[in-house]
Amino acid sequence: MHKLEEVAECSTDPRTGRRFGDHGTAEQAIDFALAGNNEAWTQETEFLRCWRTGDLDEWTEFYPWLARQEAS
């Protein structure tokens, strides 16, 4: 129970700069994969698998891209 209270007190996930659990929409993830903005991935499907399963270590380029899309 103590852990849940800690999460409730912090509204922003420091790993992503977004609210906890907010990883954008599936459409945004697909747009990112199709745009070819991430040179580190050799296959767009690998990013989408990581996005779907919540593997935050593989999303480092996605969050800045997402923030730019939302700002425009």
C-alpha positions, 0 to 999 in steps of 0.5 A: 500500500505504501508504494501506491501512495508514493506513485499517487504523490508523483504525477510525472514519470521521470523516465518519460516526462509524462504522466505515469502510464501515458505513453501516447496512443497506438496511432502515435506509436504507429506514426513514429514507427512509420516516420523512421525517426529512430535510427537505432531500430532496424525494424519498425515492428520491434519498436511497436512490440516494445511500445505494446509491452511497455518496455520503456528502455526502448522508447528513448527517442519516442518521447521527445518525438511525441512531445514535439508532435503534441506541441505543434 
